[in-house]
């Protein structure tokens, strides 16, 4: 077994720094469909986490909404080679924001269903209808907690993409 000859000491040169080019859409590994599927998985996990946290603590933590938004953003960017091209980033911003809002609202619905079941001592299947009624009522839709949840969720999703854009 022969070993390949080692280059002489000091003969290896690093490539010049200016030769790196941003990958284009065709060069980037990963696909937008894969990013959306991963985003849907993060949406479900975020909704479960948000709903259970709200249920067990009887509080809404707005910084958790930021973390869920950032998590969904990072999850959607994960299938692409780094650095991610700006066109890919900008095409995923709106779906990530929508996924974040859907995740937070589904989490709220989960928490309402579980809370109605606990507070009224009814079976889980019978707590779904009053939870939906409350979820779509003016009382909840215009509440400060719901509005701040939406604002902080959008902020988190935007921060996730901004951090990735800043590193690109």
C-alpha positions in Angstrom: 0.0 0.0 0.0 1.5 3.3 -1.1 0.6 6.6 0.3 0.0 9.5 -2.0 2.9 12.0 -1.9 2.4 14.9 0.4 2.8 18.3 -1.2 5.9 20.1 -0.1 5.6 22.4 2.9 4.3 25.8 2.1 3.2 25.0 -1.5 -0.5 25.0 -0.9 -2.3 28.3 -1.5 -5.7 29.3 -0.4 -8.0 30.6 -3.2 -8.5 34.3 -3.4 -11.4 35.6 -1.2 -13.0 37.5 -4.1 -13.7 34.4 -6.2 -16.7 33.2 -4.3 -20.1 33.8 -6.0 -23.5 33.5 -4.4 -25.3 30.3 -5.6 -28.2 30.8 -8.0 -31.6 29.1 -7.7 -30.3 26.3 -10.0 -27.1 25.8 -8.0 -28.8 25.8 -4.5 -29.3 22.4 -3.2 -32.8 21.7 -1.8 -36.1 22.7 -3.2 -38.9 25.1 -2.2 -41.3 22.1 -1.9 -39.1 20.5 0.6 -38.8 23.8 2.5 -42.6 24.1 2.6 -42.9 20.5 3.9 -40.4 21.2 6.6 -42.2 24.4 7.4 -45.5 22.5 7.8 -43.8 20.2 10.2 -42.4 23.2 12.2 -45.9 24.7 12.1 -47.4 21.6 13.7 -44.7 21.4 16.4 -45.0 25.1 17.1 -48.8 24.9 17.5 -48.5 22.0 19.9 -45.8 23.7 21.9 -47.7 27.0 22.0 -51.0 25.4 22.9 -49.6 23.2 25.7 -47.6 26.0 27.1 -50.6 28.3 27.2 -52.8 25.6 28.7 -50.4 24.5 31.5 -49.3 28.0 32.5 -52.6 29.9 31.8 -50.4 32.6 30.2 -49.2 33.7 26.8 -45.5 34.3 26.5 -44.8 36.7 23.6 -41.1 35.9 23.4 -42.2 32.2 22.7 -44.1 33.6 19.7 -40.9 35.2 18.5 -39.0 31.9 19.0 -41.7 30.0 17.1 -41.5 32.5 14.2 -37.7 32.2 14.1 -37.9 28.4 14.3 -40.3 28.2 11.4 -38.1 30.6 9.4 -34.9 28.6 10.1 -36.7 25.3 9.4 -37.8 26.5 6.0 -34.3 27.7 5.1 -32.6 24.5 6.3 -32.8 22.5 3.1 -30.8 25.1 1.1 -27.0 25.3 0.9 -25.5 28.1 2.8 -25.2 31.0 2.0 -28.8 31.0 0.7 -29.4 33.2 -2.4 -31.5 36.3 -1.8 -34.1 35.3 -4.3 -34.8 32.1 -2.4 -35.0 33.9 0.9 -37.4 36.5 -0.4 -39.6 33.9 -1.9 -40.0 32.1 1.4 -40.7 35.1 3.6 -44.4 35.3 3.1 -45.0 31.5 3.5 -43.0 31.6 6.7 -45.0 34.4 8.1 -48.3 32.7 7.2 -47.1 29.4 8.7 -46.1 31.3 11.9 -49.5 32.9 12.2 -51.3 29.7 11.5 -49.1 27.9 14.1 -49.8 30.4 16.8 -53.6 30.5 16.1 -53.8 26.7 16.0 -51.9 26.7 19.3 -54.4 29.1 20.7 -57.2 26.8 19.6 -55.6 23.8 21.2 -55.3 25.7 24.4 -59.0 26.8 24.3 -60.2 23.2 23.7 -58.1 21.9 26.6 -59.1 24.8 28.9 -62.9 24.4 28.1 -62.6 20.7 28.7 -60.9 21.3 32.1 -63.0 24.2 33.3 -66.4 22.9 32.4 -65.6 19.3 33.2 -66.9 18.0 29.8 -65.4 15.4 27.4 -62.8 16.6 25.0 -65.1 16.1 22.0 -67.7 18.4 23.5 -65.3 21.1 24.3 -64.4 21.6 20.6 -67.6 23.5 19.7 -67.4 26.1 22.4 -63.7 26.6 21.8 -64.3 27.3 18.1 -67.1 29.7 19.1 -64.8 31.6 21.4 -61.9 31.5 18.9 -64.0 33.2 16.2 -65.7 35.6 18.6 -65.0 39.4 18.6 -63.9 39.1 22.2 -60.9 37.0 21.3 -60.1 38.3 17.8 -59.9 41.9 19.1 -58.2 41.1 22.4 -54.8 42.5 23.2 -53.3 39.1 23.7 -54.3 37.9 20.2 -53.1 41.1 18.5 -49.7 41.0 20.4 -49.4 37.3 19.5 -49.7 38.1 15.9 -47.3 41.0 16.0 -44.6 39.1 17.9 -45.0 36.0 15.7 -44.5 38.1 12.5 -41.6 39.8 14.2 -40.0 36.4 15.0 -40.5 35.1 11.4 -39.0 38.3 10.1 -36.0 38.1 12.4 -35.3 34.6 11.3 -35.0 35.7 7.7 -33.2 38.9 8.5 -30.5 37.0 10.4 -30.0 34.7 7.5 -30.0 37.6 5.0 -27.4 39.4 7.1 -25.1 36.4 7.1 -25.5 35.9 3.3 
